[in-house]
């Protein structure tokens, strides 16, 4: 039995598309359940859930707005499945997604399983930039295919028992801000392993513009502060990490497209730095007080 856990906040149309995709999964419907955690949305989701209630086992849980980390933990606590498969409301899993996750657990039952995420909005330059950054992080942190270190929470799965004993997602992260990075780091620090399942594919449709791209990575910077602050021995990426990031698009695209994407990647890192130092200054003021 697999429990698919989906946190959602003010995106009913995206959630509907996500559930439509789950309804098309090749995995037997009597072997999975869907748990949707409404993290304080303004629009009630009852009708959306009712639309799918006769097609799959689906549960809606509502909570006060507390962030996706808390929402995922709430779903895990209520789950009946031995496996927890996390995705997001702006994702549409491929038909074979859940089968690929189940197959990966059959081979490595004690591992956390991370799948592949593909940007669906290829004509949106900002969404494409965000995806390129994620692809770069996967290449950087998962160079050792036998010991990967990071997978994003929109396509991540654990055995329920191991997830709960690991401590789950850290509720300190009240916005999407790197809570998956913190969990993966803590997971591996506990001596647990991660494994990549390339056939576990979800398509990501997060519409972005310049302002929302900045805000997204500004929040990631805030999360990075908490991540480093909580670690006993923080590790910092070397300068080469950022230099390779800037030239990374040139290995993917023609120079005409790469020369547009590269500055946007720089902007994401500037936003990240601003978010980090904002939280650092707030913490410093707190210590002064």
N, C-alpha and C positions, 0 to 999 in steps of 0.2 A: 504494500500500500504506500502510495506517495501522496504527500500533502503539498499542493502548489500554493505558495503564500504570496499575496500581492498587496502591498501597501498602496493606498491611493489618496490623493488630496486634490480636490477641485478639478478633476479631469475626467468627467463622466464619459465623454465621447471616446477618449483614448482607452479608457477601461473597457468600454463596449467592444472595441476592436480587438483588444487583448483577449477578452473572453471568447469572442468569435474564433480567434485562432486556436485557443485551447480546445474549443468544441470540435476542431478539425484534427486533433492529435490522433495519430495511429495507435497510441497506447490504449489498452482497453479501459473504457470509462468506468467500469466497476472496480478498477484498481487504483484510482486516484480520486482525491477530493480537492476542491478549490476553496481557499479561505481568503476572503477579501477584507482588509482592515481599512475602514474609512477613518482617516486621521483628521476628523473635524471638518469635513467638506461642507461648503455652504449649500450645495444641492443634494437632496436626499437620493440615495442610490437604490432604494427598495425596488423600483420598477426595473432597473437594469438587472438586478440580481434575479428577480422573478422571471425575466425573459429567458434565463438559462436554467432555471431551477428544475425543469422537467427533462433537461438534456444531460445534466451532470450533478454530482453531489457538490453543492455550493453553499457556503455559509458567509453571511455578512456580519462583521463585528464592528461596532462604532466606538470610537474613543475621542476624548478631547485632543486637540492638536498637540502632539508631543514629539513629532518627527518620525521619519521612516525607520530609524533604528528601533525605537520603542514599539512601533507598529509591527515590525517583523518579529520581534520577541513575543508580542502578544499572540500573533498567529501561531508561532511555534509552540507556545504553551497550550493552545487549544487544539493543536493538530493531533490526528489519530494515526497518521502514517509513520512508518519506520524511517522514511526518507523525507527530508524537507527540501523542496525545490523552490528557490526564490527567483522571482522576476518582478518587473515593474509595470505600472499601468500604461506606460507609453511604449511597451514592447509587444511584439507579436511573435510568439514562438513558432518555429518551423514545425511541420507535421511530425517529424521524427525526433523532436527535441527531448521529450520525456523518455522515449525508448532508449535514446543514446545515454541519458543520465542513468537509467536503470542498468544498462549494460556496463557502464563504467563502475558502478557500485558492485556489480557482480564480480568484477575483476579486482577491485580495490575497495572493499567494504569499510575500511578504516580511514579513507581519505576524504577530504573535501574536494568536490568536483566543480571545476569551472569550465564553462562552455565558451563558444565564440559569439561575439556580438557584431552585427553588420548594420551600418547606417542605412536606413531606408530612404532618407531625404538627401539623395546625392546631388540634387540641384541647389540645396541650401548650403552655401559656402561655410557658414558658421557651424552648422551641424556636422559637416564634413571635417572641419578643423578639430572639433571636439573628438570625433571618432579617430582621426589620425593620431591625436595625442594619446588616446587609450591604446591604440595599436602599438605605439612607441613604448608605452609603459609595459605592455605585455612582453614585448621583445626584450626590454631592459631587465625587468625583474624576473623573467622566466627563461633566461638564457640557458640555464641547466634544466633540460626537459624532465629530468628525474627528480628535480627539487624546485618546482615553481614556487613563487613567493606571493603572487598577487592575482586575484580575479575580481571583477566587478560584481556588485551585488545584484545586478539585473539578470545575471545568469550564473547562479552559484547554488550548490546543493551540499547538504551534509546529512549524515544519519542523525535522527532526532536526538538520540541519547548523547552522541558526541557533541552536538551543537549545544545542548543544555549544560553538559558538564564543562564545556569550554568557557562558559559565561555568556555566550551569544553576542549580539551586537551591543556596543556600548551606548547606553541611553544618553550619555553626555552630548552626543551629536544630535541636536534638535532640528537640523536641516541636512539635506544631502551634502555631506562635506567630508567624505573620506572615511566613513564608518566601516566600509568594506576593507579598506587598507589596514585599519587598526585591527579588525577581526582576523584578517589573514596573517598579520604580523604576530598577533598573540597566539593564534592557532599553531603556527610553526615554532614559536618560542616554547610552546608546551610539548614539543617533540612530535607533533602531529604532522601529517603530510597532506599536500595538495596534489591534484592531478588534473591535467588538461584533457577535456573530451571535445575534440574539434567538430564532431558531428552533432553536438548539442548546440544548435544555432538558434539565436533569437534576433529578430530584426528590430532595430531601435528607431523610433520616429519622434525625436525631440526637436521641435521647431525652435530655432534660435535666431536672434539678430545680434547686432553689436552690443546692445545694452544687456541682453540676457546672457550672452556669452561671458561678458565681463562679470556679471553677478554670479554666474555659476562658478567661475574660477576664483572669484573673490571669496566665496563660501568655502571652496576647497582649501584656500589659504588659511582661513580660520580653523578649519578642521586639521590642517597640517600642524598648527600651533599646539592644539590639544594632543595630537599624535606624538609630537616630539616631547611635549611637556610631561606626558605620562610614562614615557620610556625611561628606564633606568640609565641606559646608555644610548642616547640619541645618535643616529647615523645620518650624515648629511651627504647628499649627492655631490659628486665632484663637478668642477667646472665643465669637464668634458661631457657630462650628462646634458647640459644645456646647449653646448655647441653642437653635439650630435642631433639634438632635437631640432635645431634650426635648419640643419641641412637634410634632415630626414625626408621632407617632402620631395626633394630632388631625386630621391631613389624610387619614388612612386609615380611622379607625374612628369609631364613635359616642363621645361624650365618656365614657360609662360604661366602655367597654373601654379607651379611651385613657388614662384616669386611673389604670388599673391597670398598663398597659404602660410609661408614662412613668417611674415610679419604678424599674422594673426596668432600664430603659436607664441611669438614673443609677447604679444598682448596678454595671452592667457597666463604667462609666467609673471608678468608685471602685476596683473590682477591678483594672482596667487600670493605674491610677495606683499602686496598692500593688505590683503586679508590677514596674512600671518602677523604683520607688524601692528595691525589694529588690535588684534587679540593680545599680542604681547604688551602693548601699551596699556590696555585695560587691566591686564593682570598686574602690571607694575603699579598702576594707580591703586589697585586693590591692596597690594602689599604696603603701599605707603599709608593708606587709610588704616 
